[in-house]
């Protein structure tokens, strides 16, 4: 049974139309690294780039204290809080020698940080960033904190609903994804032929979302991504078959 509170998130890919989004649930004691692997699975990211979470500490802190103190005091507290950039800027990531970012603020190790220690109140937000070159961002909101002791823990993580396929690796970010969608909608022209050759498919529906398949993958893919990022292990042939959805053939 679910022995810990359940966090329900709404997550939406930034800067892309039509919206690609997911509503999903995890245990509140899940690690931030695993939450990252879950996000990658949900949005078809293939664990080939760095990732991090950026936390708007001041905004979330305001939501937290708003329930407990009056508005005048709330404003004064936030003013003092905002003067400390090390408190207002928080980034959570796995340590990497390949990270050349110039982030100025506090950083936490995603493998040693739990989501319940980062987000504590409903409506708090966080941003998941992946592939700093292409600049993918997913905006997340903690919608609900649920107590459900009748739900078997093995059912989590789970996606409740969503829309849209996800990203295409190394396509140039949201703008490149829009170009791919346009090309496959037209199904003709040099761009279409180029994308067909690159992706190895003749048809692609970026508006599709298979919730049953996604829930199947959520139970298996994050563990593969953990081996890649945290232990430097190459996926086995069996894992590659899973990642490439060869079970559908």
C-alpha positions as CSV (number, residue, x, y, z in Angstrom):
1,X,0.0,0.0,0.0
2,X,1.0,3.6,-0.5
3,X,2.7,4.3,2.9
4,X,3.7,7.8,2.0
5,X,1.7,10.8,0.8
6,X,1.3,10.9,-3.0
7,X,2.3,14.0,-5.0
8,X,0.2,14.7,-8.1
9,X,1.9,16.9,-10.7
10,X,0.8,18.7,-13.8
11,X,3.7,19.0,-16.3
12,X,3.7,20.9,-19.6
13,X,6.4,21.2,-22.2
14,X,7.3,24.9,-22.5
15,X,7.2,27.0,-25.7
16,X,5.3,24.5,-27.9
17,X,1.8,24.4,-29.4
18,X,-0.4,22.4,-29.3
19,X,0.3,21.7,-25.7
20,X,2.1,18.5,-24.7
21,X,1.3,17.8,-21.1
22,X,1.0,15.0,-18.5
23,X,-0.8,14.6,-15.1
24,X,1.0,12.0,-13.0
25,X,1.6,10.8,-9.5
26,X,4.7,9.7,-7.5
27,X,5.4,9.0,-3.9
28,X,6.6,12.1,-2.0
29,X,9.7,10.3,-0.9
30,X,11.0,9.7,-4.4
31,X,14.4,11.0,-5.1
32,X,14.8,14.0,-7.4
33,X,17.1,12.0,-9.7
34,X,14.4,9.4,-10.1
35,X,11.8,12.2,-10.7
36,X,14.1,13.3,-13.5
37,X,14.1,9.9,-15.0
38,X,10.3,9.8,-14.7
39,X,10.1,13.1,-16.5
40,X,12.3,11.9,-19.3
41,X,10.2,8.8,-19.7
42,X,7.0,10.9,-19.8
43,X,8.2,13.2,-22.5
44,X,10.2,10.7,-24.6
45,X,13.6,12.0,-23.7
46,X,16.3,9.4,-24.3
47,X,18.8,10.0,-21.4
48,X,21.5,11.3,-23.7
49,X,21.9,14.8,-22.2
50,X,22.3,16.5,-18.9
51,X,19.2,17.5,-16.9
52,X,18.4,19.6,-13.8
53,X,15.5,21.0,-11.8
54,X,15.3,24.8,-11.1
55,X,13.2,25.8,-8.1
56,X,11.7,29.3,-7.7
57,X,12.4,29.4,-4.0
58,X,11.0,32.9,-3.3
59,X,7.7,32.2,-5.1
60,X,7.3,28.8,-3.4
61,X,8.3,30.2,0.0
62,X,5.6,32.9,-0.4
63,X,3.0,30.2,-1.0
64,X,4.2,28.3,2.0
65,X,4.1,31.1,4.5
66,X,0.9,32.7,3.1
67,X,-1.2,30.2,5.0
68,X,0.4,31.0,8.3
69,X,1.1,34.8,8.5
70,X,-0.6,38.0,7.5
71,X,0.0,39.7,4.1
72,X,2.0,42.6,5.5
73,X,4.4,40.3,7.3
74,X,4.5,38.0,4.3
75,X,5.8,40.8,2.1
76,X,8.5,41.8,4.6
77,X,9.7,38.2,4.9
78,X,9.9,37.8,1.1
79,X,11.8,41.1,0.8
80,X,14.4,39.8,3.2
81,X,14.4,36.4,1.5
82,X,14.9,37.9,-2.0
83,X,18.1,39.7,-0.8
84,X,19.8,36.3,-0.5
85,X,20.5,35.0,-4.0
86,X,21.8,31.8,-2.5
87,X,18.3,31.2,-1.0
88,X,16.2,32.3,-3.9
89,X,18.1,30.4,-6.6
90,X,18.2,26.6,-6.2
91,X,19.2,24.0,-8.8
92,X,19.1,20.3,-8.3
93,X,21.2,18.1,-10.6
94,X,23.6,15.2,-10.7
95,X,27.2,16.2,-10.4
96,X,29.0,16.2,-13.8
97,X,32.3,17.2,-15.1
98,X,30.6,18.1,-18.4
99,X,28.5,20.9,-16.9
100,X,29.9,24.3,-18.0
101,X,26.9,26.4,-16.8
102,X,27.5,29.6,-14.9
103,X,24.7,29.1,-12.4
104,X,25.0,31.3,-9.3
105,X,23.1,30.0,-6.4
106,X,22.7,26.9,-4.3
107,X,23.0,23.5,-5.8
108,X,21.8,20.1,-4.5
109,X,22.7,16.6,-5.6
110,X,19.7,15.1,-7.3
111,X,20.7,11.6,-6.1
112,X,20.7,12.6,-2.5
113,X,17.6,14.9,-2.4
114,X,14.0,13.8,-2.1
115,X,11.1,15.6,-3.7
116,X,9.4,16.0,-0.3
117,X,12.3,18.1,0.9
118,X,12.0,20.5,-2.1
119,X,8.2,20.9,-2.5
120,X,5.9,20.9,0.5
121,X,2.7,22.8,-0.4
122,X,0.2,22.4,-3.2
123,X,0.5,24.9,-6.0
124,X,4.3,25.1,-5.6
125,X,6.2,25.0,-8.9
126,X,9.4,23.6,-10.4
127,X,11.0,23.5,-13.8
128,X,12.7,20.5,-15.4
129,X,15.4,21.3,-17.9
130,X,16.9,18.8,-20.3
131,X,19.6,19.1,-23.0
132,X,20.9,22.7,-22.4
133,X,21.7,23.0,-26.1
134,X,18.2,22.4,-27.4
135,X,16.8,24.0,-24.3
136,X,13.9,21.8,-23.4
137,X,12.0,22.9,-20.4
138,X,8.9,21.3,-18.7
139,X,7.0,23.4,-16.2
140,X,5.6,21.5,-13.3
141,X,3.0,22.3,-10.6
142,X,2.3,20.3,-7.5
143,X,-1.4,20.0,-7.9
144,X,-2.4,17.8,-5.0
145,X,-0.9,16.0,-2.0
146,X,-3.0,12.8,-1.6
147,X,-3.3,10.3,1.2
148,X,-4.4,7.0,-0.3
149,X,-3.4,4.0,1.8
150,X,-5.5,1.7,-0.4
151,X,-3.4,2.3,-3.5
152,X,-0.7,-0.4,-3.9
153,X,2.8,1.3,-3.9
154,X,3.7,-0.8,-7.0
155,X,1.2,1.3,-9.0
156,X,3.4,4.4,-8.7
157,X,4.7,6.2,-10.6
158,X,1.6,6.4,-12.8
159,X,0.3,8.9,-15.4
160,X,-3.4,9.8,-15.1
161,X,-3.9,11.7,-18.4
162,X,-2.0,13.6,-21.0
163,X,-1.8,14.8,-24.5
164,X,0.9,14.9,-27.2
165,X,3.8,12.6,-28.0
166,X,6.8,14.3,-26.4
167,X,10.1,15.6,-27.8
168,X,12.4,14.5,-30.6
169,X,16.0,14.3,-29.5
170,X,18.5,16.7,-31.1
171,X,15.9,18.4,-33.3
172,X,16.8,21.9,-32.1
173,X,14.3,22.4,-29.4
174,X,10.6,23.4,-29.5
175,X,11.1,25.3,-32.8
176,X,12.6,22.2,-34.4
177,X,9.8,20.0,-33.1
178,X,7.2,22.4,-34.7
179,X,9.1,22.0,-38.0
180,X,8.9,18.2,-37.8
181,X,5.2,18.3,-36.9
182,X,4.5,20.6,-39.9
183,X,6.5,18.4,-42.3
184,X,4.7,15.2,-41.2
185,X,1.3,17.0,-41.5
186,X,2.1,17.9,-45.1
187,X,3.7,14.6,-46.0
188,X,5.5,16.0,-48.9
189,X,8.4,18.3,-49.8
190,X,12.2,18.2,-49.1
191,X,11.8,18.7,-45.3
192,X,9.4,15.8,-45.1
193,X,11.8,13.5,-47.0
194,X,14.7,14.7,-44.9
195,X,12.9,14.0,-41.6
196,X,11.7,10.6,-42.9
197,X,15.3,9.6,-43.6
198,X,16.6,11.0,-40.3
199,X,13.9,9.4,-38.1
200,X,13.5,6.2,-40.1
201,X,9.7,6.5,-40.4
202,X,7.2,7.6,-43.0
203,X,4.6,8.8,-40.6
204,X,4.6,10.5,-37.2
205,X,1.7,11.8,-35.1
206,X,3.1,14.2,-32.5
207,X,-0.4,14.7,-31.1
208,X,-0.7,11.1,-30.1
209,X,-0.4,9.8,-26.5
210,X,-0.8,6.2,-25.4
211,X,-1.5,6.2,-21.7
212,X,-1.5,2.4,-21.3
213,X,1.9,2.2,-23.0
214,X,3.3,5.1,-20.9
215,X,2.2,3.5,-17.6
216,X,3.9,0.3,-18.7
217,X,7.1,2.2,-19.5
218,X,7.0,4.2,-16.2
219,X,7.5,1.0,-14.3
220,X,10.6,0.0,-16.3
221,X,12.4,2.9,-18.1
222,X,13.4,5.1,-15.1
223,X,15.6,2.2,-13.7
224,X,17.4,2.0,-17.1
225,X,18.0,5.7,-17.0
226,X,19.3,5.5,-13.4
227,X,21.9,2.9,-14.5
228,X,23.0,5.3,-17.3
229,X,23.3,8.5,-15.3
230,X,24.4,7.2,-11.9
231,X,26.5,4.2,-12.8
232,X,27.6,4.9,-16.3
233,X,26.2,1.6,-17.5
234,X,25.3,1.0,-21.2
235,X,21.8,-0.4,-21.7
236,X,21.6,-4.1,-22.3
237,X,20.1,-5.5,-25.5
238,X,17.0,-6.3,-23.5
239,X,16.9,-2.7,-22.2
240,X,17.4,-1.3,-25.7
241,X,14.5,-3.4,-27.0
242,X,12.3,-1.8,-24.3
243,X,13.5,1.7,-25.0
244,X,12.9,1.2,-28.7
245,X,9.5,-0.3,-28.1
246,X,10.4,-3.5,-29.9
247,X,7.8,-5.2,-27.6
248,X,5.2,-3.7,-29.9
249,X,6.5,-5.4,-33.1
